[in-house]
């Protein structure tokens, strides 16, 4: 099944240490992420999120590995898909879930719906998890 990954899992993939279940999907059919999650990772790379956990994880990498992650994010590898707003926004607008969604969660759920995909995240979000449940989207929290 196609998966949509969050910024932390995307970081793991780009840093070369994806969890086994994500690596397997990457090899079989690729994976997707969202513009918002790419942006958050990019901000962490370029110091805009210096207090966040992504920034701390990046700082733990050797400088050459950090540069590799930054370059990979600038030009996502072909096996990492990214839906454009012409596709995702109309779906985001039409999502019907019990709780109002923020941009990050609406975009992730729309991607999962469009792609008939599962969400695979490293950071739990009750809002995202609840929306996934409402829409019948599989939701996996990696430990």
C-alpha positions as CSV (number, residue, x, y, z in Angstrom):
1,X,0.0,0.0,0.0
2,X,1.2,3.5,-0.8
3,X,2.2,5.5,2.3
4,X,2.3,9.2,3.1
5,X,5.0,10.1,5.6
6,X,5.5,13.0,8.0
7,X,8.5,15.2,8.3
8,X,10.3,13.0,10.8
9,X,10.0,9.9,8.7
10,X,11.0,11.9,5.6
11,X,14.1,13.0,7.5
12,X,14.9,9.4,8.3
13,X,14.5,8.4,4.6
14,X,16.7,11.3,3.3
15,X,19.3,10.7,6.0
16,X,19.6,7.0,4.9
17,X,18.1,5.4,8.0
18,X,14.4,4.8,7.1
19,X,12.6,2.3,9.3
20,X,12.4,-1.2,7.7
21,X,8.7,-1.0,6.9
22,X,9.2,2.4,5.2
23,X,12.3,1.2,3.3
24,X,10.4,-1.7,2.0
25,X,7.6,0.5,0.7
26,X,10.2,2.9,-0.8
27,X,11.7,0.0,-2.8
28,X,8.3,-1.4,-3.9
29,X,6.3,1.6,-5.0
30,X,7.8,4.8,-3.5
31,X,6.2,7.0,-0.9
32,X,4.7,10.4,-0.7
33,X,4.9,13.3,1.7
34,X,3.2,16.7,1.7
35,X,4.4,20.2,1.0
36,X,3.8,21.3,4.6
37,X,5.9,18.5,6.0
38,X,8.7,19.3,3.4
39,X,8.5,22.9,4.4
40,X,8.9,22.0,8.1
41,X,11.9,19.8,7.4
42,X,13.4,22.6,5.3
43,X,13.0,25.1,8.0
44,X,14.7,22.8,10.5
45,X,17.6,22.3,8.0
46,X,18.0,26.0,7.5
47,X,17.8,27.0,11.2
48,X,14.2,28.3,11.2
49,X,13.1,25.7,13.8
50,X,16.2,25.8,16.0
51,X,14.2,24.8,19.1
52,X,12.5,21.8,17.5
53,X,13.1,18.1,17.6
54,X,13.9,18.0,13.8
55,X,16.6,20.6,14.2
56,X,18.1,18.7,17.1
57,X,18.1,15.5,15.0
58,X,19.8,17.3,12.1
59,X,22.4,18.7,14.4
60,X,23.2,15.2,15.6
61,X,24.3,14.3,12.0
62,X,27.8,14.7,10.7
63,X,28.0,17.9,8.6
64,X,28.4,16.1,5.3
65,X,25.3,14.0,6.0
66,X,23.4,17.2,6.9
67,X,24.3,18.7,3.5
68,X,23.2,15.5,1.8
69,X,19.8,15.7,3.6
70,X,19.4,19.4,2.5
71,X,20.3,18.6,-1.1
72,X,17.9,15.6,-1.2
73,X,15.1,17.8,0.2
74,X,15.7,20.5,-2.5
75,X,15.4,17.9,-5.2
76,X,13.3,15.1,-3.8
77,X,14.3,11.7,-5.2
78,X,12.0,10.3,-7.8
79,X,10.7,7.6,-5.4
80,X,9.3,10.3,-3.1
81,X,6.1,11.8,-4.5
82,X,4.6,15.2,-3.7
83,X,1.0,16.1,-4.7
84,X,0.5,19.7,-6.0
85,X,-2.1,22.1,-4.7
86,X,-4.3,21.7,-7.8
87,X,-4.9,18.1,-6.7
88,X,-4.8,18.4,-2.9
89,X,-6.7,21.7,-2.2
90,X,-10.1,20.6,-3.7
91,X,-9.9,17.4,-1.7
92,X,-8.9,19.3,1.5
93,X,-11.9,21.5,1.1
94,X,-14.2,18.5,0.8
95,X,-12.9,16.5,3.8
96,X,-15.7,15.8,6.3
97,X,-14.3,14.9,9.7
98,X,-15.6,15.4,13.2
99,X,-13.0,18.0,14.3
100,X,-11.8,21.1,12.2
101,X,-8.5,20.4,10.6
102,X,-5.5,22.7,10.4
103,X,-3.5,23.0,7.1
104,X,-0.9,20.3,8.0
105,X,-3.5,17.7,8.8
106,X,-5.9,18.6,6.0
107,X,-3.1,18.3,3.5
108,X,-1.9,14.9,4.9
109,X,-5.4,13.5,4.9
110,X,-6.1,14.8,1.4
111,X,-3.0,13.1,0.1
112,X,-3.9,9.8,1.7
113,X,-7.4,10.0,0.3
114,X,-6.3,10.9,-3.3
115,X,-3.6,8.2,-3.2
116,X,-5.6,5.6,-1.4
117,X,-2.7,5.5,1.0
118,X,-1.9,4.9,4.6
119,X,-0.4,7.6,6.9
120,X,2.9,6.7,8.5
121,X,4.1,9.1,11.1
122,X,6.8,9.3,13.8
123,X,4.9,12.0,15.8
124,X,1.4,11.3,16.9
125,X,-1.3,13.9,16.4
126,X,-4.7,13.2,17.9
127,X,-6.3,15.5,15.3
128,X,-4.7,13.7,12.4
129,X,-5.3,10.3,13.9
130,X,-9.0,11.2,14.5
131,X,-9.4,12.5,10.9
132,X,-7.8,9.4,9.6
133,X,-10.2,7.3,11.6
134,X,-13.2,9.3,10.4
135,X,-12.1,8.8,6.7
136,X,-11.1,5.2,7.0
137,X,-7.4,6.0,6.3
138,X,-4.9,3.6,7.9
139,X,-2.7,5.4,10.4
140,X,0.6,4.0,11.7
141,X,2.6,5.6,14.5
142,X,6.2,4.3,14.3
143,X,7.9,3.7,17.6
